[in-house]
Amino acid sequence: MELFVQEMMREDLTVPCPICGETTLHHYYCRGKPVTTRVLNGITFDHDGGLWEWCSSCYTYAHYSALVPADWKSSLTVDSNKLIPIPDAIEDARLLKIENT
């Protein structure tokens, strides 16, 4: 369970992609409306929102409606108006961050 919690709080995951085997998996939460605080398996959630998971190597992705962990912080600057199920806007923000570091 601890590995799951650690991975859930990272933007860049440490596990390989189940499709291509590369370690280029990412995920990103976007906060939506506040909800009544819930604690599940020791993790506090306080917003509804969206979750994107994708691989930068093979471009496999998934998009979900999700509860957002209260402690989630992103280092990316993503224009929420550009968010669609395909994670292009998030990947663009990730690449821009890499270019600027």
ChimeraX commands (.cxc) that place a marker at each C-alpha (Angstrom):
marker #1 position 0.00,0.00,0.00 radius 0.5
marker #1 position 2.84,2.43,0.77 radius 0.5
marker #1 position 4.26,2.07,-2.76 radius 0.5
marker #1 position 0.81,2.84,-4.18 radius 0.5
marker #1 position 0.54,5.98,-2.03 radius 0.5
marker #1 position 4.06,7.12,-2.97 radius 0.5
marker #1 position 3.37,6.62,-6.67 radius 0.5
marker #1 position -0.01,8.36,-6.41 radius 0.5
marker #1 position 1.65,11.55,-5.20 radius 0.5
marker #1 position 4.27,11.65,-8.00 radius 0.5
marker #1 position 3.87,13.18,-11.43 radius 0.5
marker #1 position 6.57,10.93,-12.89 radius 0.5
marker #1 position 6.09,7.32,-11.91 radius 0.5
marker #1 position 8.91,4.87,-11.25 radius 0.5
marker #1 position 7.17,1.79,-12.65 radius 0.5
marker #1 position 7.48,0.69,-16.30 radius 0.5
marker #1 position 4.67,1.17,-18.79 radius 0.5
marker #1 position 2.68,-2.07,-19.09 radius 0.5
marker #1 position 2.45,-1.54,-22.87 radius 0.5
marker #1 position 5.98,-0.60,-23.97 radius 0.5
marker #1 position 8.08,-1.28,-20.85 radius 0.5
marker #1 position 9.64,2.21,-20.74 radius 0.5
marker #1 position 9.76,4.06,-17.42 radius 0.5
marker #1 position 8.05,7.13,-18.87 radius 0.5
marker #1 position 4.69,6.93,-17.09 radius 0.5
marker #1 position 3.14,10.07,-15.65 radius 0.5
marker #1 position -0.03,11.12,-13.98 radius 0.5
marker #1 position -1.72,14.40,-13.27 radius 0.5
marker #1 position -4.72,15.42,-11.18 radius 0.5
marker #1 position -6.82,18.50,-11.87 radius 0.5
marker #1 position -8.91,19.76,-8.97 radius 0.5
marker #1 position -12.58,20.39,-9.57 radius 0.5
marker #1 position -15.24,21.11,-6.99 radius 0.5
marker #1 position -14.50,20.76,-3.27 radius 0.5
marker #1 position -16.18,17.76,-1.67 radius 0.5
marker #1 position -16.72,16.65,1.89 radius 0.5
marker #1 position -13.31,15.46,3.04 radius 0.5
marker #1 position -12.94,11.69,2.82 radius 0.5
marker #1 position -10.18,9.46,4.15 radius 0.5
marker #1 position -9.66,6.21,2.27 radius 0.5
marker #1 position -6.79,3.86,3.11 radius 0.5
marker #1 position -5.10,6.67,5.06 radius 0.5
marker #1 position -5.27,9.17,2.16 radius 0.5
marker #1 position -7.32,12.34,2.52 radius 0.5
marker #1 position -9.32,13.45,-0.51 radius 0.5
marker #1 position -10.96,16.89,-0.66 radius 0.5
marker #1 position -11.92,17.61,-4.28 radius 0.5
marker #1 position -13.60,15.96,-7.22 radius 0.5
marker #1 position -11.57,16.25,-10.36 radius 0.5
marker #1 position -9.86,14.50,-13.20 radius 0.5
marker #1 position -6.92,12.14,-13.43 radius 0.5
marker #1 position -4.73,11.56,-16.47 radius 0.5
marker #1 position -2.24,8.71,-16.75 radius 0.5
marker #1 position -0.03,8.40,-19.83 radius 0.5
marker #1 position 3.22,7.13,-21.24 radius 0.5
marker #1 position 5.46,9.62,-23.03 radius 0.5
marker #1 position 7.05,6.84,-25.07 radius 0.5
marker #1 position 4.12,4.96,-26.60 radius 0.5
marker #1 position 1.41,7.61,-25.99 radius 0.5
marker #1 position -0.95,5.17,-24.30 radius 0.5
marker #1 position -3.22,7.10,-21.94 radius 0.5
marker #1 position -6.25,6.90,-19.69 radius 0.5
marker #1 position -8.47,9.67,-18.30 radius 0.5
marker #1 position -10.76,9.32,-15.29 radius 0.5
marker #1 position -13.05,11.26,-13.03 radius 0.5
marker #1 position -11.41,10.96,-9.63 radius 0.5
marker #1 position -11.19,12.18,-6.08 radius 0.5
marker #1 position -8.07,14.33,-5.76 radius 0.5
marker #1 position -5.71,13.75,-2.82 radius 0.5
marker #1 position -5.62,16.78,-0.52 radius 0.5
marker #1 position -1.80,16.72,-0.59 radius 0.5
marker #1 position -1.52,16.63,-4.42 radius 0.5
marker #1 position 0.75,19.32,-5.77 radius 0.5
marker #1 position 1.80,19.68,-9.37 radius 0.5
marker #1 position 4.98,21.28,-10.61 radius 0.5
marker #1 position 3.35,21.84,-14.00 radius 0.5
marker #1 position 1.56,24.91,-15.29 radius 0.5
marker #1 position -1.35,23.58,-17.33 radius 0.5
marker #1 position -4.05,25.71,-18.95 radius 0.5
marker #1 position -7.21,24.05,-17.61 radius 0.5
marker #1 position -9.13,25.36,-20.64 radius 0.5
marker #1 position -7.02,23.07,-22.83 radius 0.5
marker #1 position -7.64,19.91,-20.80 radius 0.5
marker #1 position -9.38,17.18,-22.75 radius 0.5
marker #1 position -9.22,13.41,-22.24 radius 0.5
marker #1 position -6.09,13.21,-24.42 radius 0.5
marker #1 position -3.22,14.49,-22.19 radius 0.5
marker #1 position -1.58,16.67,-24.88 radius 0.5
marker #1 position -1.79,19.91,-22.85 radius 0.5
marker #1 position -0.27,18.20,-19.81 radius 0.5
marker #1 position 2.51,16.59,-21.84 radius 0.5
marker #1 position 3.25,19.97,-23.46 radius 0.5
marker #1 position 3.52,21.53,-19.98 radius 0.5
marker #1 position 5.79,18.70,-18.85 radius 0.5
marker #1 position 8.10,19.15,-21.84 radius 0.5
marker #1 position 8.17,22.92,-21.37 radius 0.5
marker #1 position 9.20,22.43,-17.74 radius 0.5
marker #1 position 12.04,20.14,-18.86 radius 0.5
marker #1 position 13.20,22.70,-21.46 radius 0.5
marker #1 position 13.27,25.44,-18.83 radius 0.5
marker #1 position 15.32,23.52,-16.26 radius 0.5
marker link #1:1,2 radius 0.2
marker link #1:2,3 radius 0.2
marker link #1:3,4 radius 0.2
marker link #1:4,5 radius 0.2
marker link #1:5,6 radius 0.2
marker link #1:6,7 radius 0.2
marker link #1:7,8 radius 0.2
marker link #1:8,9 radius 0.2
marker link #1:9,10 radius 0.2
marker link #1:10,11 radius 0.2
marker link #1:11,12 radius 0.2
marker link #1:12,13 radius 0.2
marker link #1:13,14 radius 0.2
marker link #1:14,15 radius 0.2
marker link #1:15,16 radius 0.2
marker link #1:16,17 radius 0.2
marker link #1:17,18 radius 0.2
marker link #1:18,19 radius 0.2
marker link #1:19,20 radius 0.2
marker link #1:20,21 radius 0.2
marker link #1:21,22 radius 0.2
marker link #1:22,23 radius 0.2
marker link #1:23,24 radius 0.2
marker link #1:24,25 radius 0.2
marker link #1:25,26 radius 0.2
marker link #1:26,27 radius 0.2
marker link #1:27,28 radius 0.2
marker link #1:28,29 radius 0.2
marker link #1:29,30 radius 0.2
marker link #1:30,31 radius 0.2
marker link #1:31,32 radius 0.2
marker link #1:32,33 radius 0.2
marker link #1:33,34 radius 0.2
marker link #1:34,35 radius 0.2
marker link #1:35,36 radius 0.2
marker link #1:36,37 radius 0.2
marker link #1:37,38 radius 0.2
marker link #1:38,39 radius 0.2
marker link #1:39,40 radius 0.2
marker link #1:40,41 radius 0.2
marker link #1:41,42 radius 0.2
marker link #1:42,43 radius 0.2
marker link #1:43,44 radius 0.2
marker link #1:44,45 radius 0.2
marker link #1:45,46 radius 0.2
marker link #1:46,47 radius 0.2
marker link #1:47,48 radius 0.2
marker link #1:48,49 radius 0.2
marker link #1:49,50 radius 0.2
marker link #1:50,51 radius 0.2
marker link #1:51,52 radius 0.2
marker link #1:52,53 radius 0.2
marker link #1:53,54 radius 0.2
marker link #1:54,55 radius 0.2
marker link #1:55,56 radius 0.2
marker link #1:56,57 radius 0.2
marker link #1:57,58 radius 0.2
marker link #1:58,59 radius 0.2
marker link #1:59,60 radius 0.2
marker link #1:60,61 radius 0.2
marker link #1:61,62 radius 0.2
marker link #1:62,63 radius 0.2
marker link #1:63,64 radius 0.2
marker link #1:64,65 radius 0.2
marker link #1:65,66 radius 0.2
marker link #1:66,67 radius 0.2
marker link #1:67,68 radius 0.2
marker link #1:68,69 radius 0.2
marker link #1:69,70 radius 0.2
marker link #1:70,71 radius 0.2
marker link #1:71,72 radius 0.2
marker link #1:72,73 radius 0.2
marker link #1:73,74 radius 0.2
marker link #1:74,75 radius 0.2
marker link #1:75,76 radius 0.2
marker link #1:76,77 radius 0.2
marker link #1:77,78 radius 0.2
marker link #1:78,79 radius 0.2
marker link #1:79,80 radius 0.2
marker link #1:80,81 radius 0.2
marker link #1:81,82 radius 0.2
marker link #1:82,83 radius 0.2
marker link #1:83,84 radius 0.2
marker link #1:84,85 radius 0.2
marker link #1:85,86 radius 0.2
marker link #1:86,87 radius 0.2
marker link #1:87,88 radius 0.2
marker link #1:88,89 radius 0.2
marker link #1:89,90 radius 0.2
marker link #1:90,91 radius 0.2
marker link #1:91,92 radius 0.2
marker link #1:92,93 radius 0.2
marker link #1:93,94 radius 0.2
marker link #1:94,95 radius 0.2
marker link #1:95,96 radius 0.2
marker link #1:96,97 radius 0.2
marker link #1:97,98 radius 0.2
marker link #1:98,99 radius 0.2
marker link #1:99,100 radius 0.2
marker link #1:100,101 radius 0.2
view
